[in-house]
Amino acid sequence: MKRLRKKMLGGTSVALSLFVLSACGSEVATQGASVDTSALQEKIAGLEKKLVEQGAKSMEQEQKIAELETKLSELSTTVIAANETGGLTSAASGNNGSAGKGDGILITFAQYEKLEVGMSVEDVIEILGGEGEALSEAENMVVYNYKGTAGNGANAVIAFQGGKLLTKAQSGLN
């Protein structure tokens, strides 16, 4: 029994010694932590500053994304409108005609000769009596085909750019 008491007392003293040492150590750690606290506060302030900068960048990116989404929506609307009209739209910087299937008119060589480079679409339509069949359309250019009165495959090809006659060619017109 005496041995057991000695072991318990010895164990208790060891535990008490460790408690005292940990208390002393915690004071030292607490004093050291107060010194480190200012360094930690500086780091926290630096991180908060970075967070604010990233927030500003995020706002700029959100604005850019909103602008791009608006442009995408506008382009989507344009594509839908073009698809509904069969992909045919008139050029924005000049009237190149309707770029459709044409009026089914037949033209003569005499009408063809009256056409001059630089004439407006309206002037050409007035001379020829209607629009030809659109063969090709680009951003600001439309190429039309007009069938000839001879009926032997005669035709004229006329190109408009920016609403003005750019070039003309014919084969077999009478």
Steps between C-alpha positions, in 0.01 A plus 500: 500500500784731583641439157172586342484827692854585395414432137186710525684782670776475248249503216316791655818700536592432139155613389525809722844579363375470141206724581730769646733474203216525252366804682841665478532400142159637418601838639803502276289383209242768573767770511650370175157484342437866574814584307390272215148645509613824339670304223186293457287812492723641223459178304124513551493864383702404192264215421197725548657750257553224243141389550374854432718521185368167378147618573559808281641280224203271538260794456687608183482146367129479578444825306698367203306175513171693505612706197601185311171330589314803362700482175439126481129555547495761223691269265269212588198716417660594167572135417145396589361781282729399213394137530133597499551692175690214342841650584445800280556844646586825332839660565505775759718752318300520180191357337614210286144393425292233669739217410203274430393265224434787266200632313530250215564777248686448173741767376638603162846602385371858455401516867834350601690766302327779696651379827805689622737420786415717801122508438275446802297183545182701450623638164596152378163355604325782317693430177463122518143496628561298818752304703690198386562180693761535775792266436722605786491732797780622724511762776474798266467337157232320299535332158185463285424294192253627235374264230498621141205527261670277243422190706819320394667523841573867449555689822664794674678498834501827693677567833418775750720618783384760747185558296693587180556301181849354534527283187293343223545214251271341239486203271270453200268798557323631185 
